[in-house]
């Protein structure tokens, strides 16, 4: 056995205990009541890095929760990887749904249960322990490594961009290797090659200055709900395409090879529909369900309101009605351009008798796609195949992971996702768990990845 | 001067004081806290009728608030009128908007201010005082009269139909003369020749079994808000007509004369739009605003809800979305037939990937139209012209007054509206008032009406 692997295998129980101590810290970033927990987790991570042999590891302040950095640049001429992960966690609610307490981790059936075990404390501890093993065994790492762990991933990495922009030199690297970004399925290794961006807006349709009696006034003036329904239904055509001029202009057409790769993945649409309780697959014509969810942009209505929503009836023509809209974006759609195109078309299509106001929400995020020929991606596939015995598949994410686009735009770096969580591990839900077998696989995979990269 | 008019004029101040005592009784029918007030008002009315000389006047129980009846059938061979009115009132809220207390009536500038002064205590006291004057002056009424005053008009006359059906013989008459049903404007006398009916339903569109993350699932499954918007926008065509097969089938086409009568009324659309703060008049093509509001049926959306309505954004594809719909109906549309037609079309048009549930609300009411050649209507117009010096106009109501349709269907009687309230008197709002000049005009008009009818 490889000496580094042996070092890690010998300390298997110690690493489990270290992860349990990490999970015990309630580092809920969204809730100010847990502010101290996030700081405690940052200090835990900095201490773990120093113990690993990364002497400059330290907690660094931002306008929000702290980040933790460390760097080892003792391999001149070798590549440099920027390792990313996060130590903040989702809120534990609803507490009554947990079999054991969220911040009292427990091992059952080869799984470590606890909030953050899978997202992202287990996965982010892996590169720290692997670096420690290399330094313990040989006094050196096979490549240069910079570590950046943040405490705000669960609140949209709100201050990460500012920190990255202010620390370009410290973070300089060849690419990002992310310990966050769960694999698609537990039964099949996968690499993520992109995520969709997001933008959001809100539309308000106003009619009369006040709510009106629908008998005394019905037929005389415009009904804002009717006008809103007309505007919303005009945003998609009969084929499920977004009917906004310019919406698809920046979309990079995918090759037949890329589309087929997704179409040919092992995937049961029927099982998926059963799992979410939906009667049918619906969306843009001409694409499979996974193609639509991963590769195509969408325009979704997240909320609608107006008039009376209580029990029974109230005979009112409401003064206004509203809807919330988000789009998921694919390369090279820009959030600002898309919200502007939608706002323009909504205003231009305002029916007679109403006024249309569009509010564009801030905090959009761009889509991200890793170039399919990136050497860091090929290496990830090679390593996964070796340690699992199964050839990994390439997947995308329908959801939004801001860091890929931020690292690309601010530092010019691509991100290779190399997490050993899987998407079935109930992160963001009660009874989150991390498979201890995945921890072992991950330790071996990161060791091999770094070694091959440095060879 | 006519002796009956003289009797009433001599007692002008006494009648004001009696109306003030009546208004002082807080007979709010919708609020159980005022139950005793409604009973007290019923007893006040019964006592007033007995004082007038109607010995059999009494308070009669129903499953809800009581009604008050009295009958005088001492003129065999003469017509019989069933006089209708109501002694319950709207809630006084918002209290802080009243200049004086709602149940402490006060006379200012020739107006009696107080809750119920205009709707309907002032107007309904008029026929009682006129009957008293006839009996005092001559010991007889010029026609047979039956009085039916209810305590539930402000809660949709919930138990009136049952009471009327159970008392057909007692209520037998030639037609109904209603002291309720305000005139259109204060500057122009008018007679009401009809009101629209109402029916209501609620639609629920369901997609997946639970709310889904719009990134992880967007593009894969149907969005219920999108499906609802499509269904709602399909209920009207581009000309503002209701696009439901069968919706207009039972509508009795109006003659050119009837349409022109409304089109030629003195009416400023611009003033109306300014009064409600609406930018334009909107509705079914081919009709004027008043024609649409009075003579044409409508389908209005009273509420819409689904997904997230709070501040900011929540990236959810909601499990369901809902809308509330009411229609205003014209002769001979039936509430049951219309709700069925709408429910059928909504279910038939259900988009792929969602299910559509339609709940039909009970408590619909039919439309009512008084035959244009009804002799009671012609007499009302003649009397109004004589007492005001101005020829009255014929108007309809866009709103729903269930009694017209109930009396027609249950007793076979038409209803002539002969109220001396006007629609600007802030009933259902703070600072409700009744013009004392209207009280005087009404006393004279009812005296003349009854005398001419008996001649």
Interface residues (C-beta under 8 A of the other chain):
Chain A: X196 X198 X200 X202 X207 X208 X209 X210 X212 X213 X214 X215 X216 X217 X218 X219 X220 X221 X222 X223 X225 X226 X228 X229 X230 X232 X233 X234 X236 X272 X273 X276 X277 X278 X279 X280 X281 X282 X283 X284 X289 X290 X292 X293 X296 X298 X300 X301 X302 X303 X304 X305 X306 X307 X308 X309 X312 X313 X314 X315 X316 X317 X318 X321 X322 X323 X324 X326 X328 X351 X352 X353 X354 X355 X361 X397 X398 X399 X400
Chain B: X196 X198 X200 X202 X207 X208 X209 X210 X212 X213 X214 X215 X216 X217 X218 X219 X220 X221 X222 X223 X225 X226 X228 X229 X230 X232 X233 X234 X236 X272 X273 X276 X277 X278 X279 X280 X281 X282 X283 X284 X289 X290 X292 X293 X296 X298 X300 X301 X302 X303 X304 X305 X306 X307 X308 X309 X312 X313 X314 X315 X316 X317 X318 X321 X322 X323 X324 X326 X328 X351 X352 X353 X354 X355 X361 X397 X398 X399 X400
